[in-house]
């Protein structure tokens, strides 16, 4: 069952601070299109998990975060949360 999220709650979700230890990152449009295609294909059984893992590893190297910690941000879209790598 779909639940309508009111405009006030939507704004609150966008303003939430990331959980302790996480930073928020923003993908490029190209990266977002790529992950969207990979995810859709993976859900349909057309794209193996290894391609998604390779994508997150590449982003982790580029943006400096632990690729295994990447997850959706409340802002959705191109935004995601991850734990920065220890340098």
LOVOTOR-380949 format. One line per 2 residues: number of its first residue (from 1); their letters; for each residue x, y, z of C-alpha. Coordinates in nm, 3 decimals. Each point is the difference from the previous one (the first is absolute). Layout:
# residues N
NUM> a> X,Y,Z | ...
***
This chain:
# residues 87
1> xx> 0.000,0.000,0.000 | 0.141,0.337,-0.100
3> xx> -0.002,0.269,0.260 | -0.019,0.368,-0.086
5> xx> 0.281,0.203,0.155 | -0.117,0.352,0.066
7> xx> 0.205,0.297,-0.113 | 0.099,0.083,0.359
9> xx> 0.135,-0.353,0.063 | 0.174,-0.001,-0.338
11> xx> 0.182,0.321,0.096 | 0.092,-0.147,0.341
13> xx> 0.143,-0.309,-0.171 | 0.214,0.217,-0.226
15> xx> 0.135,0.196,0.297 | 0.088,-0.301,0.217
17> xx> 0.365,-0.021,0.096 | 0.187,-0.316,-0.099
19> xx> 0.038,-0.272,0.267 | 0.309,0.012,0.220
21> xx> 0.313,-0.074,-0.202 | -0.167,0.048,-0.340
23> xx> 0.047,0.283,-0.248 | -0.233,0.094,-0.280
25> xx> 0.130,-0.013,-0.357 | -0.147,0.098,-0.335
27> xx> 0.052,-0.200,-0.319 | 0.034,0.157,-0.339
29> xx> -0.296,-0.029,-0.237 | 0.191,-0.265,-0.197
31> xx> 0.075,-0.204,0.313 | -0.364,0.022,0.108
33> xx> -0.119,-0.119,-0.341 | 0.248,-0.288,0.014
35> xx> -0.105,-0.116,0.348 | -0.366,0.030,-0.098
37> xx> 0.056,-0.225,-0.302 | 0.210,-0.247,0.199
39> xx> -0.252,-0.021,0.282 | -0.295,-0.047,-0.232
41> xx> 0.184,-0.272,-0.195 | 0.113,-0.169,0.321
43> xx> -0.356,-0.007,0.134 | -0.110,-0.167,-0.324
45> xx> 0.281,-0.256,0.026 | 0.172,0.138,-0.310
47> xx> 0.305,0.157,0.164 | 0.219,-0.190,0.251
49> xx> 0.077,0.134,0.346 | 0.367,0.026,-0.099
51> xx> -0.078,0.296,-0.229 | -0.172,0.187,0.285
53> xx> 0.293,-0.077,0.230 | 0.246,0.128,-0.262
55> xx> -0.205,0.321,-0.033 | 0.005,0.066,0.378
57> xx> 0.373,-0.080,0.021 | 0.068,0.250,-0.279
59> xx> -0.209,0.268,0.175 | 0.170,-0.077,0.333
61> xx> 0.341,0.058,-0.154 | -0.113,0.319,-0.172
63> xx> -0.176,0.158,0.299 | 0.208,-0.155,0.281
65> xx> -0.253,-0.215,0.186 | -0.027,-0.366,0.103
67> xx> -0.191,-0.146,-0.295 | -0.175,-0.260,0.219
69> xx> -0.175,0.273,0.201 | -0.175,0.178,-0.289
71> xx> -0.376,0.040,0.048 | -0.282,0.226,-0.109
73> xx> -0.032,0.348,0.148 | -0.334,0.138,0.119
75> xx> 0.045,0.258,-0.278 | -0.016,-0.284,-0.253
77> xx> 0.102,0.038,-0.362 | 0.370,0.067,-0.052
79> xx> 0.066,0.023,0.375 | 0.134,-0.286,0.209
81> xx> 0.157,-0.061,0.340 | 0.327,-0.179,0.074
83> xx> 0.274,-0.022,0.263 | 0.314,0.192,-0.104
85> xx> 0.314,-0.209,-0.038 | 0.267,0.033,0.265
87> x> 0.300,0.167,-0.160
***
